């Protein structure tokens, strides 16, 4: 059982650590010290739900309902482009770089949910891939899922609260400008990749 747990933990980390829109947003919110706990919780709990869904075998739904992934892809592309625009606009206006400016809890929650659930890769990686690997563990599938879930909790907590701990030494306007540009570029790159894969 320990082997299944460690396998799930390492597999989960290998899939989640890659730089993407969701991780960039968690990092940004951590550096801005804006509702970090809420963002971390949304991302971690969402991963736990998706891992559980995959372990239950719901990944077959994603495989056999192709229009669902297409709809998610284009919705994700539109949202990522909008978020990239906002990040670039923020980088261009120094007054928007204040650490004290709070985007509002509802807006932050909506963005965290959108960046999680409008990304078709989250379904392919978390539901289909992790779900398939979990079912291959037979009796240890839920232990594998627990390992993958632990990876999500540890990663998002470390990323969000680690960034928050570094926010004061990195609190210069020039740093915020770089962060917003990098977040914008990440969102733009993910949007382009999703659009190209949809064709």
C-alpha positions in Angstrom: 0.0 0.0 0.0 2.9 2.3 0.7 4.2 1.8 -2.8 0.8 2.8 -4.2 0.8 6.0 -2.0 4.3 7.0 -3.0 3.5 6.3 -6.7 0.4 8.5 -6.5 2.4 11.2 -4.7 5.2 11.3 -7.3 2.8 11.1 -10.2 0.6 13.9 -8.9 3.7 16.1 -8.3 5.0 15.4 -11.8 1.7 16.5 -13.3 1.0 19.5 -11.1 4.4 21.2 -10.8 4.6 22.2 -14.5 4.1 25.9 -15.0 0.6 26.7 -16.2 -2.2 29.2 -15.8 -3.4 27.9 -12.5 0.1 27.8 -10.9 0.8 31.3 -12.2 -2.3 32.6 -10.6 -1.6 31.0 -7.2 1.9 32.5 -7.3 0.5 35.9 -8.2 -2.1 35.9 -5.5 0.6 34.7 -3.0 2.9 37.6 -3.9 0.0 40.1 -3.7 -1.2 38.6 -0.4 -4.8 38.5 -1.7 -7.0 35.8 -0.2 -4.2 33.3 -0.5 -5.9 30.7 1.7 -9.1 30.8 -0.4 -7.2 30.4 -3.7 -5.1 27.5 -2.3 -8.2 25.8 -0.9 -10.1 26.1 -4.2 -7.2 24.7 -6.2 -6.4 21.8 -3.8 -10.1 20.8 -3.2 -10.8 21.0 -6.9 -7.9 18.6 -7.5 -9.1 16.2 -4.8 -12.6 16.2 -6.4 -11.2 15.6 -9.9 -8.8 12.8 -8.6 -11.7 11.1 -6.9 -13.8 11.4 -10.0 -11.1 9.8 -12.1 -10.6 7.0 -9.5 -14.3 6.3 -9.7 -14.0 5.9 -13.5 -15.6 9.1 -14.6 -12.7 9.7 -17.0 -14.5 7.6 -19.5 -17.1 10.4 -19.8 -14.4 12.8 -20.9 -13.1 10.3 -23.5 -16.5 9.6 -25.0 -18.0 13.1 -25.0 -15.6 15.0 -27.2 -17.7 18.1 -27.6 -17.3 18.7 -23.8 -13.6 19.1 -24.1 -14.0 21.3 -27.2 -16.4 23.6 -25.3 -14.0 23.8 -22.3 -11.1 24.5 -24.6 -12.6 27.5 -26.3 -14.1 28.8 -23.0 -10.6 28.4 -21.5 -8.9 30.2 -24.5 -11.3 33.2 -24.2 -10.8 33.5 -20.4 -7.0 33.1 -20.6 -6.8 35.8 -23.3 -8.9 38.1 -21.1 -6.7 37.4 -18.1 -3.5 38.0 -20.1 -4.9 41.4 -21.2 -5.6 42.3 -17.6 -2.1 41.3 -16.5 -0.4 43.3 -19.3 -2.7 46.3 -18.5 -1.8 46.1 -14.8 2.0 46.0 -15.7 1.5 49.2 -17.8 -0.1 51.2 -14.9 2.2 51.6 -11.9 -0.8 52.6 -9.7 -2.2 49.1 -10.2 0.9 47.5 -8.7 0.1 48.3 -5.1 0.2 45.3 -2.8 -2.7 46.9 -0.9 -5.1 46.8 -3.9 -7.5 43.9 -3.4 -9.4 42.6 -6.4 -12.2 41.4 -4.2 -13.0 37.9 -2.9 -15.7 37.1 -5.4 -13.5 38.1 -8.4 -10.6 36.1 -7.0 -12.8 33.0 -6.4 -14.3 33.2 -9.9 -10.9 33.5 -11.4 -9.5 30.5 -9.5 -12.5 28.4 -10.4 -12.3 29.4 -14.1 -8.6 28.8 -14.4 -9.2 25.3 -12.8 -12.3 24.1 -14.6 -12.0 25.8 -18.0 -8.7 24.1 -18.7 -9.3 20.8 -20.6 -5.8 19.6 -19.5 -7.0 19.3 -15.9 -9.5 16.7 -17.1 -7.1 14.9 -19.3 -4.3 14.9 -16.7 -6.2 14.6 -13.4 -9.4 12.7 -14.3 -8.3 10.5 -17.2 -4.6 9.9 -16.6 -4.5 9.8 -12.8 -7.9 7.9 -12.9 -6.5 5.3 -15.3 -3.3 4.9 -13.2 -5.3 4.6 -10.0 -7.6 1.9 -11.4 -4.4 -0.1 -12.4 -3.6 -0.3 -8.7 -6.6 -2.5 -8.1 -7.1 -2.7 -4.3 -4.7 0.1 -3.8 -6.4 2.6 -6.1 -7.7 4.8 -3.3 -4.3 4.8 -1.6 -2.8 5.9 -5.0 -5.5 8.6 -5.2 -4.6 9.7 -1.6 -1.0 10.1 -2.6 -1.9 12.2 -5.7 -4.3 14.3 -3.5 -1.5 14.8 -1.0 0.8 16.1 -3.8 -1.9 18.7 -4.7 -2.4 19.9 -1.2 1.4 20.2 -0.5 2.1 21.9 -3.8 -0.6 24.5 -3.7 0.0 25.3 0.0 3.8 25.6 -0.6 3.4 27.7 -3.7 0.7 30.1 -2.4 2.0 30.6 1.2 5.7 30.5 0.1 5.0 33.3 -2.4 3.2 35.2 0.4 6.2 34.9 2.6 8.4 36.4 -0.1 6.0 39.2 -0.9 7.6 41.8 1.3 11.1 41.5 0.0 9.7 41.3 -3.6 7.3 44.2 -3.0 8.9 46.8 -5.3 6.8 48.1 -8.2 9.4 46.9 -10.7 9.0 43.3 -9.3 5.2 43.6 -9.6 5.6 44.7 -13.2 7.7 41.7 -14.0 5.3 39.3 -12.2 2.3 40.7 -14.1 4.2 40.5 -17.4 5.2 36.9 -16.7 1.7 35.9 -15.7 0.3 37.6 -18.8 2.8 35.7 -21.0 2.0 32.4 -19.3 -1.7 32.9 -19.8 -1.2 33.9 -23.4 1.1 30.9 -24.1 -1.4 28.5 -22.5 -4.3 30.1 -24.6 -2.3 29.7 -27.8 -1.4 26.1 -27.0 -5.1 25.2 -26.3 -6.3 27.0 -29.5 -3.7 25.1 -31.6 -4.6 21.8 -30.1 -8.3 22.5 -30.8 -7.7 22.7 -34.6 
